[in-house]
Amino acid sequence: MSGEWIGRWKFYHKNKKLKANGNYEDGNKIGEWKYYDEQGNLIKTEKY
């Protein structure tokens, strides 16, 4: 199972501001994911 996406993940814009965060289980997005613009403002929330 090497390389599998599991648990909480955070992704960042090039300016190091948070871009997205949420959880993976068995390589799939689960639960609530939040997405942010380059200034760090919340722009979207999705549920999986």
Secondary structure, 3 states (H helix, E strand, C coil): CCCCCCEEEEEECCCCCEEEEEEEECCEEEEEEEEECCCCCEEEEEEC
